Amino acid sequence: MRFAPALVLAAAIGNAASAQTAPAAGSIVDSFELINNRAVFFEPTADGKLKILRVVDNSRSEPIPKTPGQVAVAMTFAREIGTVIEFNSGLPYAVDYAATVVAPDDGAETPLRVCPIGDGLITAEQFPQPYGRIRIAGITKRDAPLPPGC
């Protein structure tokens, strides 16, 4: 029974996160939220925004293919692994982005340290905590080489 509080917390985070509205396909946004088992497919626009192409909830078995000019990102969390964000970039250039944890109670955002997404690469970030909501924003073309360790 020592694990019961952790399981209740994980369930509460999952339930609160699943209540979040998915971004609508076709919408142009500055940012979007990932929740557990959500995949978002988008393409950057010339003005720095993101055109949402497709959103799939409750199905991490959905493949996130590499499509030229598009990026797919998915998030999974579990007590055993923490939180994993996976990107599959079909862009011919590297991009920087910002990721913030969105608090379930008041919506306050806390920045996460993340690496740039390499051109045409599959990349992943893993955090030890099971975050319920992460906002992705600020996707910009990167002209500099990827930093060491990324």
Secondary structure, 3 states (H helix, E strand, C coil): CCCHHHHHHHHHHHHHHHCCCCCCCCCEECEEEEECCEEEEEEECCCCCEEEEEEEECCCCCCCCCCCCCEEEEEEEECCCEEEEEEEECCCCCEEEEEEEECCCCCCEEEECCCCECCCCEEEEEECCCCCEEEEEEEEECCCCCCCCC
